[in-house]
Every structure is written in C-alpha cells, then in structure tokens.
Amino acid sequence: PAAGNWLLQCSSCVDQAFFGDEHLKENIKDADLAVLLAQLKQIRLREFDHREDEFYNKFFSKRQIGIITQELQSAMPSAVAFLPERRWTNAKGVSNVTKNVMMVRESHLLMVAVGAVQKLAAKADYWDSAIDKLTADMAAVVDEQNDNRRKREEMLDQIIRTVAKVEVLQHALLKTDEGFVRLEQDMGKFRELQNEKHASLLQTLEVLTNRTRMQDQVIEDFKAAFQRAVEREARADLVEKRKAAEADLEVALVKRSIEKLRWQEEQNTINLRAEEQRRNEDHNSKLHQARVAREIAQKKEADLE
C-alpha cells in the first residue's frame, strides 16, 4: 500500500547519496582523499543534552555524543543543511514549531569517513614497505658487522704472530748478548797469548758492536710500528661500538614507530564504532519521527471526518 511506502515517495526525505546508480549521476570524478582526511580530522565529537524530546530517540538518555552542526559547517559545508521550520507534537498532544534548524547530512560524513580510511590504508601500505626496507637495511648492517668482526679477528691473529716473532728476536738477542759475555771472558784469558792479533780483534769487535746497534735500532722501530698498530686497532674498536649503538637506536625507533601505528589503528577502530553507533541512533530517531508523523496524519483525518 502507498501508506507503507511513504518514505520512497518523498524524494526529499531520503539522502540522494544512497542512490548509487551511475545513470542517476553526472560530473563523476575521484574525490581528493587527502582533503577528506583533513576535513574529518577537524570534526569535533561533542557530548551534550537534548533540550526537546522531539529531536532524539527517547529509548535512550538525553545525554548523547554527536556533532554540532554549526561547528561542522566551517570544516565541511556540504554536510550541513538548513531547515527553516520544523513542526512537531509533544507527548501531551501540544503542537510546537522549531525554526531555523541546521541538519547534518550523515551520508556525506559516512563517505568522508570511507575516503579517510582509504587514505590511511594507503599510508599504512607505505609504512609497511618502509618497515620492510628498514628490516632489509638492518640485515645488511648485521652482515657488514659480521664481516668487520671477521677482519678484526684476522688482524688479531696477525698481531699475535708478530708478537711471537718479536719474542723470538728478543730471545736471539739475549743469546747474542750471552755470547758476547763469553767472548769477552775468553778474550781476557787469551789476551796475553794473542797480543799480536789484538788490533785485528778490536776491529772485529767494533764491527760486531755496530751490528748490534743496528739490530737495536730495528727493534725500536718495530716496537714503535707495533704501538701504532695497537692504537689503530683500539680506535677501530671504538668505531665498531659506536656503530652498534647507532644500530640499536635505529631498531628502538622502528619499534616505537610500529607501536605508534598500532595505537593509531586502535583509535581509528574506536572512532568507526562510535560513528556506527551514532548512525544507528539517527536511524532510530528517523523511524520515530516517521511514526509520529503518521499518527498526526491519522489524527487529522479523524478530525476531518
């Protein structure tokens, strides 16, 4: 019957955004998702009490959460409509008139929320790719650290071998010194017997002394070079520790970014649930208004009869 389909017969009572047929529309283009997200962030959710019983679902409390139309108008003008006059009847049958009422186009808010979610989903995909890239970079850093550790171990092995060679040289030098001591003792014993060879023997000793000095100089040079090598190794070890600290800091920053993303997703889920609850409340309010309007019409018909 026609009375049961009164909502479909009133084109001004239904938001035309719900008629999604392409044949009913023109000038179709993609919405700017960044702008929609920026508009959605400007919307303030307010908690308030209703002054009149007509404008809320009386199955629930007067204290509700919603959007103030005047505040929404500056951020999203297309989601606001102006109603010059609203006539209604209270529970006692008294007729009332509310003028200059601003209405919220909830379907527009729904589509803006869909666009904002798509924008956030695109950002989440970018964040996932960035996290994957950081993970790959961290793996490369670990490989580089392992390679540096292997090189350092090889260098330490070379240093140990060098130290062993130095010890061998020192042992040989000690043996040489002991030989000179024995030689001087023998020279004391044979000095009286070999006076004629004294000059040649002194020359030989001078040559041996010069060689010993050259060996001492070589050993001193080697000690200096070894000391410089040890200092370079110490500086390289400090650089490795600094790199490891920087890597730990980068890992901590990545973990913090991941926790922040999870928190933002939870906040979005909470907001979407609140929006769904508000839409259900608005739908119930419209059904109540329709029932009141039908009762008023029946009452008028009865009065006419």
Backbone bond lengths (Angstrom), bond angles and torsions (degrees), N, CA, C in turn:
res aa  C-N    CA-C-N  psi(-1)  N-CA   C-N-CA  omega(-1)  CA-C   N-CA-C  phi
1 P - - - 1.471 - - 1.522 110.72 -
2 A 1.314 114.79 158.48 1.470 119.95 -177.18 1.513 111.41 -66.14
3 A 1.348 116.06 -34.60 1.469 118.66 -177.91 1.528 110.66 -64.30
4 G 1.317 117.73 -30.20 1.468 120.24 -179.33 1.511 113.21 -78.34
5 N 1.330 118.28 -17.23 1.463 122.02 -177.20 1.520 111.22 -114.28
6 W 1.339 116.85 30.67 1.479 119.78 -176.56 1.527 111.13 -62.19
7 L 1.356 119.18 -30.23 1.459 120.91 -177.52 1.529 110.51 -68.67
8 L 1.338 116.02 -37.13 1.464 119.26 179.58 1.515 112.00 -73.59
9 Q 1.316 117.82 -23.00 1.452 120.84 -179.07 1.527 111.56 -82.38
10 C 1.319 118.69 -13.23 1.473 122.73 -177.89 1.523 108.27 -108.15
11 S 1.335 115.58 98.39 1.469 118.52 -176.95 1.516 112.08 -67.11
12 S 1.342 117.81 -24.16 1.463 120.00 179.97 1.525 112.23 -81.45
13 C 1.353 117.49 -9.47 1.465 120.66 -178.48 1.523 111.90 -89.11
14 V 1.326 118.43 -12.21 1.454 122.56 -176.74 1.517 108.57 -118.92
15 D 1.287 117.44 132.12 1.467 122.36 178.16 1.524 108.77 -64.17
16 Q 1.331 116.34 122.27 1.455 120.42 -174.97 1.533 112.70 -66.20
17 A 1.341 117.67 -12.90 1.462 119.72 178.51 1.524 111.65 -65.59
18 F 1.363 117.76 -22.15 1.450 120.30 -179.54 1.528 111.91 -78.31
19 F 1.327 117.55 -14.14 1.462 120.73 173.97 1.519 107.19 -87.01
20 G 1.360 117.47 90.77 1.456 121.32 -171.22 1.512 114.61 -87.63
21 D 1.334 118.97 7.32 1.464 120.64 -178.24 1.526 110.43 -62.82
22 E 1.315 116.30 129.81 1.475 121.08 -179.01 1.525 111.65 -62.68
23 H 1.339 117.37 -30.18 1.470 120.38 -178.00 1.524 112.10 -69.89
24 L 1.326 117.78 -15.03 1.463 120.59 -179.34 1.518 112.40 -94.01
25 K 1.358 117.35 2.88 1.461 119.80 -172.19 1.516 110.41 -127.79
26 E 1.347 115.96 162.78 1.457 122.99 175.47 1.537 108.84 -147.30
27 N 1.329 115.00 171.54 1.475 121.00 -177.47 1.539 110.86 54.35
28 I 1.336 116.52 45.85 1.469 122.05 -177.14 1.519 109.46 -80.72
29 K 1.312 116.69 129.44 1.473 121.99 175.69 1.523 108.51 -153.42
30 D 1.333 115.63 163.53 1.470 121.03 179.96 1.525 110.48 -71.48
31 A 1.319 115.30 140.13 1.473 120.62 177.16 1.525 109.75 -79.53
32 D 1.328 114.30 151.35 1.471 120.45 176.96 1.531 107.77 -80.28
33 L 1.345 116.87 103.87 1.455 121.02 -174.86 1.523 112.15 -65.95
34 A 1.332 116.82 -32.33 1.471 119.31 178.91 1.529 110.68 -65.00
35 V 1.337 116.27 -40.22 1.467 119.97 178.69 1.519 110.25 -66.43
36 L 1.341 116.37 -40.85 1.469 119.95 179.39 1.524 111.21 -62.56
37 L 1.325 116.10 -41.31 1.467 119.48 178.31 1.525 111.00 -64.70
38 A 1.338 116.43 -40.40 1.464 119.65 178.88 1.529 110.80 -64.49
39 Q 1.356 117.11 -40.18 1.459 120.21 178.37 1.533 110.76 -65.42
40 L 1.323 116.18 -41.50 1.462 119.53 -177.87 1.526 111.30 -64.29
41 K 1.331 117.24 -35.14 1.462 120.38 179.88 1.529 111.88 -68.85
42 Q 1.354 116.83 -22.69 1.462 119.86 -179.47 1.529 113.16 -83.01
43 I 1.343 116.68 -13.11 1.465 119.80 -177.82 1.527 109.14 -73.37
44 R 1.319 115.35 131.26 1.461 120.87 179.24 1.533 109.77 -102.50
45 L 1.314 116.42 126.22 1.458 121.63 173.37 1.533 107.97 -86.21
46 R 1.335 115.40 124.66 1.464 120.14 -175.36 1.536 109.80 -117.67
47 E 1.301 115.46 155.01 1.461 122.64 174.16 1.526 107.78 -110.96
48 F 1.347 117.00 130.12 1.463 119.13 -171.27 1.529 110.37 -152.24
49 D 1.343 115.87 169.83 1.465 124.08 174.19 1.519 108.66 -110.95
50 H 1.341 117.55 140.40 1.462 122.56 176.59 1.543 109.62 -81.34
51 R 1.337 115.38 135.45 1.462 119.90 178.23 1.528 111.79 -79.86
52 E 1.340 116.67 -37.98 1.459 121.33 -175.44 1.521 109.52 -113.02
53 D 1.343 116.91 143.22 1.457 121.46 178.66 1.522 112.19 -68.93
54 E 1.325 117.63 -21.10 1.456 121.33 -175.32 1.535 112.18 -69.23
55 F 1.301 116.79 -26.89 1.462 119.95 -167.87 1.535 113.07 -103.83
56 Y 1.327 117.49 24.61 1.459 119.05 172.56 1.524 108.42 -156.47
57 N 1.302 117.32 163.30 1.459 123.96 -179.69 1.529 108.48 -77.81
58 K 1.300 115.61 114.05 1.463 120.29 -173.76 1.525 113.21 -75.26
59 F 1.315 117.17 -2.98 1.462 119.18 171.14 1.524 111.44 -73.44
60 F 1.330 116.36 -13.55 1.461 121.11 -177.96 1.520 109.45 -119.61
61 S 1.322 114.90 175.55 1.462 120.74 -178.45 1.525 111.12 -71.66
62 K 1.351 115.94 154.67 1.463 120.24 174.22 1.522 111.65 -65.55
63 R 1.307 115.73 -25.60 1.471 120.11 179.87 1.525 108.98 -81.14
64 Q 1.339 116.06 114.26 1.450 120.58 -175.17 1.524 110.23 -135.66
65 I 1.324 114.81 169.40 1.466 122.95 174.75 1.526 108.38 -111.80
66 G 1.315 117.33 133.07 1.455 120.54 -178.67 1.519 111.97 -168.33
67 I 1.331 114.97 -157.62 1.466 122.61 -175.77 1.526 108.99 -121.08
68 I 1.321 116.28 136.38 1.464 121.86 174.86 1.527 108.44 -86.66
69 T 1.333 116.61 123.80 1.462 120.51 -173.39 1.523 111.83 -62.57
70 Q 1.329 117.46 -40.77 1.467 119.86 -179.74 1.527 111.29 -61.05
71 E 1.328 116.82 -35.80 1.461 119.78 178.03 1.528 111.66 -74.03
72 L 1.340 116.34 -32.78 1.457 120.32 179.87 1.523 111.89 -72.00
73 Q 1.331 117.39 -28.71 1.460 120.99 -173.19 1.525 112.59 -61.11
74 S 1.337 117.14 -38.30 1.462 119.50 -178.06 1.525 111.76 -69.11
75 A 1.326 117.97 -33.99 1.462 120.68 -178.16 1.523 112.42 -89.01
76 M 1.348 117.22 -31.84 1.464 120.52 -174.81 1.537 109.00 -144.88
77 P 1.321 118.30 76.88 1.482 121.09 -175.56 1.526 113.02 -59.80
78 S 1.333 118.06 -35.10 1.460 120.41 -176.21 1.529 112.81 -70.16
79 A 1.325 118.25 -10.48 1.463 121.67 179.14 1.530 112.00 -94.69
80 V 1.342 117.85 8.02 1.462 122.56 -175.58 1.536 108.93 -122.29
81 A 1.316 115.86 137.53 1.470 122.19 176.32 1.531 108.86 -128.60
82 F 1.333 116.42 155.01 1.464 122.44 -177.29 1.524 109.10 -112.93
83 L 1.328 115.97 125.79 1.461 121.98 178.88 1.526 108.02 -110.36
84 P 1.345 118.70 110.46 1.476 120.65 -175.98 1.529 112.75 -61.69
85 E 1.345 116.56 -36.92 1.468 118.01 -174.29 1.515 109.88 -150.97
86 R 1.340 114.99 140.32 1.470 121.14 178.31 1.521 108.15 -134.34
87 R 1.328 115.52 114.73 1.469 120.96 -179.59 1.527 108.89 -100.29
88 W 1.331 115.25 136.00 1.439 119.69 -178.71 1.530 110.01 -154.23
89 T 1.327 115.70 163.90 1.464 122.34 -177.26 1.518 108.21 -121.15
90 N 1.339 116.50 133.09 1.457 119.72 -178.53 1.529 110.37 -81.48
91 A 1.309 116.85 -177.29 1.469 120.86 -176.17 1.525 112.78 -65.50
92 K 1.346 118.06 -22.07 1.462 121.98 179.07 1.523 112.65 -88.77
93 G 1.317 117.68 1.55 1.452 121.30 179.75 1.513 114.19 86.91
94 V 1.316 118.23 9.59 1.460 121.51 -179.36 1.516 108.89 -86.32
95 S 1.328 116.92 129.99 1.465 121.92 179.91 1.523 109.66 -79.09
96 N 1.290 115.32 139.72 1.462 122.12 179.44 1.516 109.70 -133.62
97 V 1.323 114.78 156.84 1.466 121.28 179.14 1.531 107.83 -131.53
98 T 1.317 116.06 125.97 1.468 121.50 174.16 1.520 107.93 -114.13
99 K 1.308 117.13 121.96 1.459 121.42 -175.36 1.529 110.74 -107.03
100 N 1.333 111.54 156.52 1.478 120.35 175.44 1.528 111.42 54.69
101 V 1.328 114.21 60.42 1.464 120.83 179.65 1.533 108.93 -102.93
102 M 1.334 116.68 134.18 1.466 121.59 176.88 1.527 108.82 -98.85
103 M 1.342 116.11 136.58 1.463 122.44 -175.56 1.531 109.48 -116.33
104 V 1.334 113.92 152.26 1.468 121.06 178.10 1.525 108.94 -101.63
105 R 1.344 115.59 131.09 1.463 120.55 176.73 1.526 107.99 -88.14
106 E 1.332 115.48 93.95 1.456 119.59 -171.14 1.524 112.61 -66.93
107 S 1.339 119.01 -28.50 1.460 119.86 178.31 1.525 111.04 -64.93
108 H 1.347 116.08 -35.01 1.471 118.98 177.30 1.529 110.22 -64.62
109 L 1.330 115.69 -41.89 1.463 119.11 177.58 1.527 110.84 -62.80
110 L 1.335 116.20 -38.24 1.462 119.77 179.40 1.518 111.02 -62.63
111 M 1.357 116.52 -45.24 1.462 119.49 -179.16 1.531 111.36 -67.86
112 V 1.335 116.73 -35.67 1.462 119.68 176.39 1.531 110.03 -63.32
113 A 1.336 115.90 -40.25 1.459 119.35 178.09 1.530 111.24 -64.15
114 V 1.342 116.63 -39.19 1.467 119.92 177.08 1.525 110.70 -61.67
115 G 1.352 116.44 -45.45 1.464 119.87 178.58 1.511 112.30 -62.78
116 A 1.345 116.30 -40.55 1.465 119.38 179.45 1.530 110.82 -64.85
117 V 1.343 116.37 -39.52 1.467 119.21 177.29 1.523 111.05 -63.39
118 Q 1.340 117.13 -40.00 1.467 119.66 177.13 1.521 110.92 -62.74
119 K 1.335 116.85 -40.71 1.478 120.17 178.16 1.527 110.58 -63.51
120 L 1.333 116.95 -44.13 1.462 120.35 178.61 1.526 111.39 -65.94
121 A 1.340 116.92 -34.69 1.464 119.47 177.32 1.523 111.00 -65.09
122 A 1.359 116.38 -40.15 1.463 119.44 176.77 1.528 110.79 -62.72
123 K 1.352 115.38 -42.02 1.468 118.13 177.48 1.525 110.85 -63.69
124 A 1.326 116.89 -39.06 1.465 119.95 179.51 1.533 110.60 -62.89
125 D 1.348 117.02 -39.00 1.468 119.36 176.26 1.521 110.97 -61.55
126 Y 1.348 115.64 -42.02 1.475 119.19 178.03 1.530 110.46 -63.61
127 W 1.341 116.45 -41.45 1.469 119.50 179.17 1.525 111.09 -63.48
128 D 1.340 116.60 -38.99 1.459 119.38 178.33 1.524 111.28 -62.41
129 S 1.356 116.15 -43.95 1.461 119.28 178.95 1.522 111.10 -64.48
130 A 1.352 116.68 -37.78 1.467 119.69 178.37 1.526 110.61 -65.05
131 I 1.333 116.82 -40.40 1.467 120.45 178.34 1.533 110.56 -64.45
132 D 1.345 116.40 -41.07 1.466 118.90 177.44 1.519 110.72 -62.17
133 K 1.349 117.00 -40.57 1.465 120.27 179.34 1.528 110.40 -64.67
134 L 1.337 116.44 -42.59 1.462 119.55 178.46 1.534 110.77 -62.87
135 T 1.327 116.79 -38.40 1.462 120.02 178.17 1.525 111.06 -62.54
136 A 1.360 115.15 -42.69 1.467 118.68 178.06 1.522 111.25 -64.97
137 D 1.342 115.90 -40.26 1.471 119.27 178.37 1.528 110.66 -63.58
138 M 1.328 117.55 -40.39 1.456 120.79 179.13 1.531 110.53 -63.74
139 A 1.339 117.18 -37.25 1.457 120.00 177.60 1.534 110.51 -63.89
140 A 1.356 115.38 -39.67 1.473 118.76 177.59 1.530 110.68 -64.63
141 V 1.326 116.44 -38.43 1.475 119.91 178.73 1.527 110.51 -64.13
142 V 1.340 116.59 -41.63 1.465 120.11 178.83 1.533 110.80 -63.04
143 D 1.350 115.44 -41.85 1.470 118.59 177.94 1.525 111.06 -62.03
144 E 1.334 116.09 -41.50 1.462 119.82 178.97 1.531 111.01 -64.18
145 Q 1.324 116.92 -40.29 1.463 120.31 177.67 1.528 111.25 -63.32
146 N 1.336 116.82 -40.92 1.464 119.46 178.15 1.530 110.95 -63.78
147 D 1.345 116.17 -39.37 1.458 119.39 178.43 1.531 110.57 -65.27
148 N 1.330 116.75 -42.34 1.466 120.13 178.02 1.531 111.34 -63.40
149 R 1.336 115.99 -38.08 1.459 119.31 178.06 1.532 110.88 -63.48
150 R 1.333 115.69 -40.58 1.467 119.31 178.43 1.529 110.97 -64.01
151 K 1.348 116.61 -41.95 1.463 119.92 178.04 1.524 111.10 -64.00
152 R 1.326 116.62 -39.39 1.452 119.85 179.55 1.527 110.89 -64.61
153 E 1.335 116.23 -39.90 1.457 118.73 177.66 1.525 111.53 -64.27
154 E 1.338 116.65 -38.76 1.467 119.62 176.86 1.531 110.50 -63.68
155 M 1.340 116.38 -40.46 1.456 119.69 179.31 1.528 111.23 -65.01
156 L 1.326 116.88 -40.48 1.460 120.51 177.31 1.529 111.20 -62.36
157 D 1.343 115.47 -38.35 1.457 118.92 178.25 1.535 110.59 -63.83
158 Q 1.342 115.97 -40.80 1.468 119.52 177.48 1.529 111.05 -64.12
159 I 1.338 116.12 -39.80 1.471 119.19 178.98 1.525 110.70 -63.17
160 I 1.340 116.18 -41.47 1.468 119.90 179.13 1.529 110.14 -61.60
161 R 1.322 116.04 -42.40 1.463 118.97 178.36 1.525 111.15 -63.57
162 T 1.339 115.86 -40.18 1.464 119.62 179.14 1.529 110.78 -63.60
163 V 1.334 116.01 -42.54 1.467 119.98 178.24 1.527 110.26 -61.05
164 A 1.328 116.27 -39.76 1.475 119.45 178.48 1.527 110.96 -62.64
165 K 1.350 115.55 -40.83 1.463 118.71 178.09 1.531 111.04 -63.82
166 V 1.326 115.75 -40.16 1.465 119.52 178.65 1.525 110.26 -61.93
167 E 1.304 117.77 -41.55 1.459 121.06 178.73 1.534 110.91 -62.74
168 V 1.327 115.66 -39.71 1.473 118.77 177.39 1.518 110.75 -62.57
169 L 1.370 115.09 -42.59 1.464 118.66 179.07 1.536 111.24 -64.21
170 Q 1.317 116.20 -40.56 1.459 119.33 178.43 1.530 111.38 -63.24
171 H 1.341 115.09 -39.26 1.466 118.86 177.74 1.528 110.66 -64.28
172 A 1.330 115.40 -40.96 1.472 118.94 178.24 1.519 111.01 -64.47
173 L 1.353 115.19 -39.51 1.464 118.68 178.18 1.530 111.50 -63.63
174 L 1.329 115.83 -39.90 1.461 119.47 177.37 1.533 111.17 -61.97
175 K 1.320 115.47 -43.19 1.458 119.28 177.34 1.522 111.07 -61.73
176 T 1.345 115.65 -37.61 1.462 119.52 178.87 1.523 110.76 -64.96
177 D 1.345 115.10 -43.86 1.477 118.41 177.98 1.525 111.02 -61.03
178 E 1.323 117.01 -41.58 1.461 119.87 177.92 1.534 111.27 -62.97
179 G 1.318 115.21 -36.11 1.468 118.96 177.60 1.515 112.07 -65.51
180 F 1.350 115.55 -38.92 1.465 118.74 177.67 1.530 111.35 -65.15
181 V 1.321 115.51 -37.15 1.473 118.44 178.87 1.536 110.27 -63.32
182 R 1.329 114.16 -45.61 1.461 117.17 178.91 1.538 112.09 -64.55
183 L 1.351 112.89 -34.45 1.462 117.18 179.85 1.529 111.38 -66.56
184 E 1.344 115.67 -40.51 1.459 118.98 178.71 1.534 110.66 -64.84
185 Q 1.337 117.97 -37.68 1.461 120.93 176.79 1.542 110.89 -63.16
186 D 1.314 114.69 -43.16 1.471 118.18 178.61 1.526 111.47 -65.75
187 M 1.345 114.27 -35.96 1.468 117.86 178.39 1.516 111.15 -64.72
188 G 1.325 119.23 -35.77 1.457 122.00 176.77 1.515 112.19 -64.02
189 K 1.338 115.50 -38.33 1.453 120.31 -179.37 1.536 112.37 -71.05
190 F 1.371 113.09 -35.95 1.466 115.84 -174.22 1.538 112.36 -101.11
191 R 1.371 117.96 6.89 1.456 119.16 -176.10 1.542 111.59 -62.41
192 E 1.346 115.34 -43.33 1.458 119.09 -179.34 1.538 112.33 -66.40
193 L 1.351 114.31 -31.62 1.460 117.85 -177.02 1.532 112.30 -82.89
194 Q 1.356 118.02 -20.17 1.460 119.36 -174.46 1.520 110.88 -125.66
195 N 1.330 116.58 47.11 1.465 119.45 177.78 1.530 111.81 -63.82
196 E 1.336 115.55 -33.74 1.452 118.49 -177.85 1.531 112.74 -68.61
197 K 1.367 115.46 -22.20 1.482 118.46 179.68 1.538 112.23 -102.26
198 H 1.318 114.95 14.06 1.465 118.34 -175.48 1.540 112.35 -63.72
199 A 1.333 117.33 -43.40 1.473 120.80 -177.59 1.536 111.56 -61.77
200 S 1.356 115.11 -46.04 1.485 118.04 -179.47 1.533 111.53 -66.58
201 L 1.338 114.62 -35.22 1.456 117.81 178.68 1.528 111.96 -67.05
202 L 1.351 116.36 -37.49 1.465 119.35 177.90 1.540 111.40 -63.83
203 Q 1.317 116.17 -39.67 1.463 119.38 177.12 1.534 111.49 -62.19
204 T 1.344 112.47 -41.34 1.484 115.83 178.77 1.528 111.46 -62.79
205 L 1.323 116.43 -42.48 1.466 120.05 178.49 1.530 111.49 -63.39
206 E 1.352 117.67 -37.47 1.452 120.57 179.47 1.531 111.14 -63.89
207 V 1.335 114.20 -41.46 1.472 118.38 177.97 1.531 111.02 -62.58
208 L 1.341 115.30 -43.89 1.463 118.56 179.40 1.524 111.70 -64.12
209 T 1.345 116.50 -37.15 1.472 119.94 178.15 1.521 111.30 -63.97
210 N 1.326 116.58 -41.60 1.480 119.76 178.29 1.521 111.45 -61.94
211 R 1.330 114.72 -40.06 1.463 118.00 178.74 1.533 111.59 -64.25
212 T 1.323 114.33 -38.84 1.474 117.64 178.64 1.520 111.23 -63.67
213 R 1.314 117.08 -40.12 1.469 120.07 177.86 1.527 111.45 -63.76
214 M 1.314 115.42 -40.15 1.470 118.44 177.70 1.523 110.51 -62.77
215 Q 1.342 115.92 -40.76 1.472 118.55 177.82 1.524 111.43 -64.21
216 D 1.342 116.08 -39.64 1.471 119.13 177.04 1.522 111.04 -61.76
217 Q 1.350 116.29 -40.83 1.464 119.43 179.33 1.529 111.42 -64.72
218 V 1.340 115.10 -40.28 1.477 119.20 178.08 1.519 110.61 -62.33
219 I 1.338 115.32 -41.79 1.465 118.81 -179.68 1.528 110.94 -65.87
220 E 1.328 118.12 -40.37 1.457 121.06 177.88 1.532 111.55 -63.22
221 D 1.346 115.06 -42.16 1.478 118.36 177.37 1.513 111.03 -62.24
222 F 1.336 115.70 -40.18 1.467 119.11 179.93 1.527 110.89 -65.46
223 K 1.364 116.26 -40.94 1.461 118.95 177.82 1.531 111.62 -60.50
224 A 1.358 116.24 -42.33 1.477 119.38 179.06 1.520 111.33 -62.85
225 A 1.361 116.22 -43.69 1.473 119.65 178.85 1.525 110.79 -63.23
226 F 1.348 116.25 -39.63 1.463 119.97 179.30 1.528 111.06 -64.60
227 Q 1.328 116.50 -39.81 1.462 120.69 178.19 1.524 111.42 -62.59
228 R 1.324 116.26 -42.09 1.477 119.62 178.01 1.530 111.34 -64.38
229 A 1.333 116.53 -38.95 1.473 120.02 178.71 1.528 110.59 -63.79
230 V 1.354 116.53 -41.14 1.473 119.99 178.63 1.528 110.85 -63.25
231 E 1.349 116.87 -41.03 1.472 120.05 179.20 1.525 111.13 -64.72
232 R 1.343 117.78 -40.62 1.473 120.28 177.61 1.522 111.06 -62.77
233 E 1.324 116.98 -39.38 1.463 120.20 178.78 1.529 111.20 -64.18
234 A 1.370 115.07 -39.10 1.472 118.73 178.91 1.528 110.41 -64.07
235 R 1.336 116.80 -41.72 1.475 118.78 178.55 1.522 111.34 -65.53
236 A 1.335 117.11 -39.56 1.471 120.16 178.38 1.521 110.80 -62.53
237 D 1.344 116.87 -38.21 1.466 120.08 178.78 1.519 110.96 -64.83
238 L 1.346 117.84 -38.14 1.470 120.72 177.00 1.518 110.88 -64.24
239 V 1.352 116.81 -38.88 1.474 120.43 178.61 1.523 110.43 -63.88
240 E 1.356 117.35 -39.97 1.463 120.70 179.22 1.529 110.95 -63.62
241 K 1.357 115.28 -41.85 1.470 118.20 178.88 1.519 111.00 -63.63
242 R 1.344 117.35 -39.43 1.478 119.51 178.90 1.533 110.83 -64.61
243 K 1.346 117.60 -41.01 1.463 120.77 178.18 1.526 110.79 -62.66
244 A 1.353 115.49 -40.99 1.473 118.20 179.24 1.527 110.85 -63.23
245 A 1.348 116.65 -40.35 1.472 120.05 178.71 1.524 110.33 -64.05
246 E 1.349 117.23 -41.23 1.473 119.71 178.33 1.516 111.16 -64.18
247 A 1.347 116.85 -39.20 1.475 119.73 178.23 1.524 110.62 -63.11
248 D 1.351 117.34 -42.15 1.481 120.66 178.26 1.516 110.40 -62.33
249 L 1.353 116.31 -38.82 1.467 119.36 178.82 1.521 111.34 -65.00
250 E 1.333 117.13 -40.94 1.472 119.76 178.80 1.524 110.92 -63.86
251 V 1.340 116.92 -40.13 1.477 119.82 178.42 1.524 110.62 -62.84
252 A 1.365 116.43 -41.32 1.476 119.80 178.78 1.524 110.67 -63.39
253 L 1.358 117.68 -39.49 1.471 120.34 179.01 1.526 111.37 -65.10
254 V 1.342 116.32 -40.15 1.471 119.87 179.06 1.522 110.53 -63.76
255 K 1.356 115.95 -43.11 1.474 119.16 178.12 1.525 111.00 -62.01
256 R 1.326 115.61 -39.71 1.464 118.41 179.89 1.524 111.27 -65.39
257 S 1.355 116.52 -38.96 1.471 119.91 177.66 1.520 110.92 -63.51
258 I 1.354 116.65 -39.18 1.463 120.15 179.91 1.521 110.31 -65.09
259 E 1.357 117.53 -42.40 1.466 120.42 178.15 1.521 111.27 -63.12
260 K 1.339 116.22 -36.99 1.458 119.39 179.28 1.517 110.82 -66.64
261 L 1.351 116.99 -40.12 1.464 120.61 178.14 1.524 110.46 -63.09
262 R 1.340 116.53 -41.86 1.474 119.11 178.83 1.520 110.84 -62.72
263 W 1.323 115.91 -40.90 1.469 118.94 179.92 1.530 110.49 -63.81
264 Q 1.328 117.28 -42.05 1.466 120.58 179.20 1.525 111.04 -63.18
265 E 1.355 117.29 -39.34 1.463 119.92 178.48 1.528 110.49 -63.87
266 E 1.326 117.27 -40.66 1.461 119.88 178.25 1.528 111.57 -63.99
267 Q 1.370 116.65 -39.42 1.456 119.76 177.36 1.522 111.19 -64.45
268 N 1.343 117.75 -39.59 1.470 120.99 178.31 1.522 110.64 -63.66
269 T 1.353 116.27 -40.10 1.463 119.57 178.99 1.529 110.92 -63.37
270 I 1.331 116.36 -41.65 1.470 120.46 178.51 1.523 110.72 -62.55
271 N 1.354 116.41 -42.39 1.470 120.56 -179.41 1.519 111.01 -64.90
272 L 1.355 116.70 -40.13 1.463 119.73 -179.96 1.528 110.72 -65.90
273 R 1.330 116.82 -38.74 1.471 118.93 178.09 1.526 111.20 -65.64
274 A 1.331 116.13 -39.70 1.459 119.06 177.87 1.520 111.13 -64.62
275 E 1.347 116.34 -39.46 1.469 120.38 178.60 1.514 111.15 -64.31
276 E 1.359 116.52 -40.13 1.467 119.56 178.64 1.527 111.43 -65.03
277 Q 1.327 117.07 -39.40 1.461 120.30 178.06 1.525 110.84 -64.58
278 R 1.351 115.50 -38.85 1.471 118.03 179.46 1.521 111.51 -66.13
279 R 1.333 116.39 -39.05 1.468 119.30 178.55 1.533 111.02 -63.79
280 N 1.351 116.02 -39.65 1.462 118.83 178.22 1.530 110.82 -63.02
281 E 1.337 116.03 -39.64 1.460 119.44 178.59 1.534 110.97 -65.28
282 D 1.348 115.98 -41.80 1.477 118.84 178.67 1.522 111.18 -64.01
283 H 1.342 116.36 -38.00 1.462 119.93 179.47 1.529 110.51 -64.54
284 N 1.316 116.12 -44.26 1.473 119.28 178.46 1.526 110.81 -63.39
285 S 1.339 116.53 -35.85 1.459 120.22 178.39 1.526 110.96 -65.00
286 K 1.339 116.77 -40.11 1.473 119.74 178.59 1.515 111.11 -65.21
287 L 1.356 115.92 -39.72 1.478 118.23 178.27 1.529 110.69 -62.55
288 H 1.325 116.40 -38.85 1.455 119.64 178.24 1.530 110.96 -65.61
289 Q 1.307 116.60 -42.23 1.471 120.06 178.79 1.528 110.61 -62.33
290 A 1.330 115.92 -39.84 1.468 119.34 179.08 1.528 110.72 -63.94
291 R 1.341 115.91 -40.84 1.471 119.23 179.78 1.529 111.07 -65.13
292 V 1.332 116.40 -40.96 1.466 119.59 178.39 1.517 110.66 -63.90
293 A 1.348 116.18 -42.16 1.471 119.40 -179.94 1.525 110.98 -62.73
294 R 1.334 115.69 -38.62 1.483 118.58 179.97 1.523 110.28 -67.13
295 E 1.343 116.53 -39.63 1.470 119.09 179.12 1.530 110.49 -65.24
296 I 1.334 116.63 -38.14 1.480 119.80 178.28 1.524 109.92 -63.62
297 A 1.342 116.04 -42.33 1.477 119.09 -179.34 1.531 110.80 -63.44
298 Q 1.354 114.92 -42.54 1.468 117.69 179.28 1.534 111.42 -64.26
299 K 1.357 114.48 -36.24 1.456 117.82 179.03 1.523 111.79 -66.26
300 K 1.338 115.69 -40.57 1.471 119.05 177.53 1.522 111.25 -63.35
301 E 1.327 116.14 -41.87 1.479 118.20 178.26 1.510 111.62 -61.87
302 A 1.367 114.53 -39.37 1.463 117.84 179.00 1.530 111.24 -65.60
303 D 1.349 116.64 -38.12 1.462 119.77 178.24 1.510 111.49 -65.40
304 L 1.328 117.33 -38.33 1.473 120.69 178.99 1.524 111.24 -65.46
305 E 1.331 116.44 -38.56 1.466 118.94 178.91 1.534 110.91 -67.22
